[in-house]
Amino acid sequence: MGIGTIKKDVSRLPLKDRAELAHWILENLETEAEDQDAVDASWRREIRQRVDDIESGKTTLISAEKVWKDILGDA
């Protein structure tokens, strides 16, 4: 069964059933909780490293004004 056939069949369902199916599909697209926990942990490590780099002086901050000036030039 191809996606076209599925779309055609789904379009014939009552609105409530289509909404329920859409909700189910979206839930099943999300990563599993365990995967999300690993992603969250990785981001926490990355953020901690960036903060440490700033606090130690390893990384210097640039003002938003300078960033925009560099991006836009003398426009």
N, C-alpha and C positions, 0 to 999 in steps of 0.2 A: 504494500500500500504506500503510495507516494504522498508527499506533503500536500500536493494539490487536492488529492482525494480527501485527506484528513481535514483540510481547510473547508472544503465544500460540505463535508459531513458536520463539522463543528458549527458552521454558519446556520445550519438547520435546527440546532438545539435551541431551547428556550433561553432567554437572557440569563436567568438564574443559573442554569447548568453551564453556560459558557463562562460566566463569572467564576463559578466554582472550579472549572477546568483551568482557567487562566491563573487563578490563585495557586492551584496545585503545580502547574508548570513553573511558575516563578519560584515557588518554594524549592522545587527540585533543581533549579539552576544555581541556587546558592551553594556555597561550599559547605561541607560538613563542619559541625562545631569544632571538631578536633583540628581541622585544617585552619579554621579561622583563629583558633587559639595560637597556633604556630605562627600565623601571619602577624597577629597582635604582638606576640613576644618578640618577633624580629623587628617590628617597628619600634617597640619600646627600647630595644638595644640600640637601634640606629639613632633615635632621638637622644638617648643618654649620651652616646658618643659625640653627637653634634654639640650638645650642651657642654660637655667636658672640653671639647676643642675650643669653644668660645671662651669658657671661663679660664682656661689655661693660657690663652693668647695664641694658640696654634692657628686659630682661624680669626680673621678680623671681619667685622660687620661693615656693610656698605649701606648708606642711607637709601631709602626708597627714592628720594629726590635724585640722587646720583644715578641710580639704576635706570630710572625713566629718562634722564638726560642722555645717558649712554645709548639707550634703546632708540630714542626719538631723534637724537642728534640736536642740531640747532634749528629744528623745524619751527 
